[in-house]
Amino acid sequence: MLHRTFGETGIDVTAVGLGTWNIGNQWGDIDDATAFGTIRSAFDSGVTLFDTAENYGIPGGNSEERLGVALSGIRHRVTVVSKTGNWGRRIGRLIPREYPDTIRVCVHASLHRLKTDWLDVILCHEGEIEDPSVYLEGFEILLKEGRIRAYGISTNNLDVLKRFHVNGSCSVVQVDYSLLNRKAEEDFLPYCQENHIGVMVRGPLAKGLLSGRYDKSTKFTDSIRTAWHADPNAQAKFEADIERVEKLKAVAKPGQEMVQMALRYVISHPAVSVVIPGAKSSEQAVMNAAAGSEVLSDDLVEKLRGLT
């Protein structure tokens, strides 16, 4: 497994981490044993960074709780990243983030669910926030308390990132980036390089499409991907993405080979510290982790860009 330094945090991270949104039942029900096995299989395969969020899971917080149990006995050997800002959104009762102490209390709740005394990184989960000052103040309090080691934001919006980094305080950013969504390559990733911001990549497999296992007739029923069939425009985009994936099959076979190629494409970008694909089984976790052993050649990177 390749290792990188996480921006200027001083934290060593593996090139491939594990995102735990998938283990919280929003992507289809899985039991505790499967969730725990997925996390430990990732760790046994060399993964040392685990990403979660306060609102992930059904019920809310389930992903954090499962991750906390699974990391029992090895917490000191891994990097844990969580996010705050969306608690209650799915039920229409979003907690107002008006005061720095609200941020502090919400993060303390995450620490409780994760069964840990500290987070390595906490991220603001409001990706379109206009004024991030309440988060910046709250995160600074948590730094002084020793409850976090670094902080940042999850956003795809460069202007939002710049506002969050106004005082040079943003250490880490999480951004959606994949072979099907290369927008970050234009200005976002270069800005992160110039400002030494550690980059976490979410969505590297485009919610599973880059496995190459699906076609235009596929109908998803989980609570996340049903949106792809919500209306004619959404369905048309889904079918267009499937057509782009079909072109990639000329380079890699569907399944493990294609998944690993997609993940390696992302970690081949010099701005990227770590990619955090999700998994719902030990087999998927092991397959994803194996992608972290190497990056792609420059020639293959350019070939893939030409296909997408």
N, C-alpha and C positions, 0 to 999 in steps of 0.2 A: 504494500500500500504506500503510495506517495504521501508525503507530509508537506505542509506549508505553514508559514507563519501568518497568523490571522491579522492582516493589516499591521498596525502598530501596537496591537494589544499585548504582544509578547506571548500570546497563547499559540501553542502548536496544535494544528488540526490535521486530520486526515483529508485527502482530496475528496473522498466520498463519505458523507455522513448518512444519517437516517432521519427522514421526516416522519413524525408520528401522528399526523392528521389521520392517516389511513387506519390506524389501529383503534380509533375511538368510536367506531360503528357508523360514522356518517357515510362511509363508502361501502356499506353493507355490514351486517352483523358479523362480528368475530368474538370468540369467547376469550376469557382471561388467559387461558393456557396458550392459545395461539398468539395472542399479543405479546405475552412474556417471552415466548419462544422466538418470535421475530426479532425482538430487541436483543436478546442474548446471542442469537445467531449472528446478528450484525456485529456485535462486539467481538465474538469469537473469530470473526472473519477480518478483524483489524480496524473496524470502525470505532472512532473515539468521540465523534460529535453527534449529539442527538438534539433535534429541534422539535419544539412543541409550542403550544399557546394556551392561554387560560380558557378560551372558549372552544377548543377542539374537543369534539366528542358528543355523544348522546348517552347520558346527560352531559351538559357542559362540564368541562374539567376532566372528563374521563381519560383523555389521552395523557394529561399530566399525571393523574393518579396511577395509571398503569405503568407509565415510564418510571415513576418513583419507586414502585414495587420492584420492577424488573432490574433496576440499577442498585438494589440493595447489595452491599458488600463491595461494589466497584465504583461507587460515586466519585471517589477521589482519583480515579484513573480515566475519567471521561470529561468532556466539555458539554455542558447543558445550556441550551439557548431557549428562552421562552419569549412570549409576546403578550403585551397588555394593551387593551383599548377596545375590545369587542365583546366584553362580557355582557350577555343579555340581548345581543342584537337579534338573534334568531327568534326570540319570543317578543320582540318589540319593546323591551324594557331595558334599553342600554343604560348602563351606569354613567351619569354625567361626570366628565373629567374636568371639573372646574377648579380644583385646588391640588397643589402638589402632594398634600397628604393623602388624597384619594388615590393617586398613582402609587404612593408608598404602600398603602393598605392593600391594594389589589395585588401588588407584587408579593407582599407577605403571604397572601392567600395562596398564590402559586407555590411559594416555598413550602407551605404546609402540604399541599397536594403532592408535591414532588418529593416530600420527605427529605429535604435538604436544608442546610443553613445558608446556602449562597447559590446564586446563579452566575455562571461565567459571563453570559451576555443577556441583557434584556432589551427587547425592541419595542418601539411604539408601533402598534398595529393599525393605526389610522393612516392609511396610505395617501390620503388627499388632504391632510390637515393644513389649515391656513396659518395658524399661530401655534407653534409647538412648544411655547415657553413653559406651559404647565408640566409637560413631560420632561423637559430639560431640567427644570427645578426639582421635580420629584426624583429623577434619576440621580441627580447630584447628591440629594439627601441619602439615597440608597448606597451610593458609593462611600459616603462618609460613615455609614453604618456598617460597612463591610459586607453588605448583602449582595452586591453585584461587583463584578470585576471590570465590566465595560458595558457600553450601551450604544444604541443606534436606532434605526427605523426600517420597517418593511414597506417599500414603496417602489412603484415603477415610474414615478414622476420625478424628473431631474430637478425641477424647480422646488418641489417639496424637499428633496434631499439637500439642496443648497440652503434652504431655510433652516433645516435641522442642523446643518453643519456651519451655521453662521459664525460661531465662535471657535470653529475648529474642534468641536467636541464630539462629533459623530465618529465613532470608531468602526462601526459595522453597519452594512446595509444588506437587506435581503431583497432580491429582485427576481422577477419572472423572466426566464431566458431559456431558449431551446432552439433546436433546428427549425421548429415551426413558428417561433417567435424571437426573431433576431433583432428586434428594435433596440435593445440595450446596447448593441454594438456601435450604434451611431454616435451618441454623445455620453450616455450614462456610464458605461464601463471606462471610457477614457478619463472622465472626470474622477472616477474612483481611483484610477491609477495615479493621476496627478496629485491627488490629495491623500494618498496612502490609506484609503478606507478599505477595510476587509470586506470582501464580497461573498455572500452566501447566495447560491442560486436555487430558487424553488421552481417547480414546474418543468424540470429538465426533460421529462418524458411526455409533456403535454397531456397530463392526466391519463396516461396509458396509451395514447394514440401512437406514440413512437415505438411501441412494441411491435407494430406491424401486424397485429393479430385481428384487427377489426376491418370491416368493410362498410360500404354505404348503407347496408341493410341492418346494421347493428342498432339495437335500441337499448340504451342504458336506463336502468331503473333505480339506481342509488340516488341519494338526496343531493349529490353534487353534480353529476353529469346529465341528469334529466333535462337540465337547462339547454342542452344542445339540441333538443327536439321540441322546445317550447313554442316555437313559431316558425314560419317558413324561412325567415332570414337566418335564424339560428341553425336550422337544419341545413340551409345552403352553405353556411360557413363550415359546418361539420363535414359535409361532403367534399368541400374544396380542400380541407385539411387532409382528408383521406386520400385524395388524388395526389397531394404533395408527398404523403407517406409512400404511396405506390412507387414514386420515382426513386425513393431511397432504397427500395427493395432490390434495385439493380446493383447496389453496393454491398448490402448485408441481408442475410436471411432473417425473416421474422422470428421473434423470440429472443433468446439470450444474445445472439450475435448483434442484433439490431439495437437492443437495449443498451448494451455496452458501448456500441459505437456512438449512440446519442449522448450518453453520459460523458464519454471521452471527448466528444466535440466540445462540450461545455467547459470541462476542466482544462482543455487545451488553450483557452483564452488566458493571456497573462494577467488579467485583472482578477480572475476568479481564485478565491481561496478554497472554497468547498462547495460541493453540490449536495443537495439533500433530497434524493428521491424517496418516495414513500414505499412501503411494502406491507403486505397483508399476510405474509407467510415467511417461514424460515428460508424456504427455497428462493423466494424473491430477494430477501435480504442478502443472502450469500451471493446471488447473481449480480446484484447491484454493487456490492463491495468489490467484487473481482474487477470491475471497470476501473478501479482506482490504482491499478498496477502500472499504468502507462498513459501517455497522452498520444494524440494522433500526429502523424507527420503533417508538415505544412501543405504538402501536395494534396493529401486527402481532405484536409480542412477546406481548401479552396474548391475541391471537387464537390464537396457536400454543399457548400454555399451556392455553387452554380445550379444545384438541383432544387434548391428551396428559395 
